[in-house]
Amino acid sequence: MNEDEPSPLHTKYFVDHVRARTEPSPNIETGTRASAICLMGNVAYWTGRKLKWDAKTWTFPGDAEANKYLFRAYRKPWDLVKFS
């Protein structure tokens, strides 16, 4: 494994923790929140304006245009997955 390539190292780190049944650091919540921040920046860029974010509902309240970027149509057979 080339140690200059981060993806294989991240994968190994994750698999090692799964095998050991331990929680990696950062955990899934940290990763989710970090990804959400990037998504919010992209949506603000795409809409061309400032947005308000509701951390409880994970939506842009009252902003249908911005909210349409939060989900996309899934390919089959993954379209059977439903999120509430």
C-alpha positions in Angstrom: 0.0 0.0 0.0 1.3 3.4 -1.0 1.2 5.5 2.2 1.0 8.7 0.1 -2.5 7.8 -1.0 -5.0 8.7 1.7 -8.0 6.6 0.5 -6.5 3.2 1.1 -5.3 4.3 4.5 -8.8 5.6 5.4 -10.3 2.3 4.2 -7.8 0.2 6.2 -8.5 2.4 9.3 -12.2 1.9 8.9 -12.0 -1.9 8.3 -9.6 -2.3 11.3 -12.2 -0.6 13.5 -15.1 -2.7 12.1 -13.1 -5.9 12.8 -12.2 -4.8 16.3 -15.8 -3.6 16.9 -14.6 -0.2 18.0 -15.7 3.2 17.0 -13.4 5.1 14.7 -12.5 8.7 15.4 -14.0 10.7 13.9 -17.2 8.8 14.2 -20.1 8.7 11.8 -21.8 11.7 13.3 -18.7 13.9 12.9 -18.4 12.7 9.3 -22.0 13.4 8.6 -21.9 16.9 10.0 -18.7 17.7 8.1 -20.3 16.5 4.9 -23.4 18.6 5.6 -21.4 21.8 6.0 -19.9 21.2 2.5 -23.3 20.5 1.1 -24.7 23.7 2.6 -21.9 25.7 1.0 -22.6 24.1 -2.4 -26.4 24.8 -2.1 -25.7 28.5 -1.2 -23.4 28.7 -4.2 -25.9 27.1 -6.5 -28.8 29.3 -5.3 -26.6 32.4 -5.2 -27.7 33.6 -1.8 -27.4 33.2 1.9 -29.4 30.4 3.5 -30.8 29.5 6.9 -30.2 25.9 8.1 -32.4 24.0 10.6 -30.1 21.5 12.4 -33.1 19.7 13.8 -34.8 19.0 10.5 -31.7 19.1 8.3 -33.6 21.4 5.9 -33.6 25.0 4.7 -36.8 26.2 6.3 -39.3 27.7 3.8 -36.9 27.4 0.9 -38.1 24.9 -1.6 -35.4 25.8 -4.2 -32.6 25.1 -1.7 -34.3 22.0 -0.3 -34.5 20.4 -3.7 -30.7 20.0 -3.6 -30.8 17.9 -0.4 -32.0 14.7 -2.2 -31.8 13.3 -5.6 -33.6 10.5 -7.4 -32.0 7.1 -6.7 -31.0 4.5 -9.4 -32.8 1.2 -9.3 -32.9 -0.9 -7.1 -31.9 1.8 -4.6 -35.1 3.7 -5.3 -36.8 1.4 -2.8 -35.0 3.1 0.0 -37.3 5.6 1.8 -36.2 8.4 4.1 -38.6 10.1 6.4 
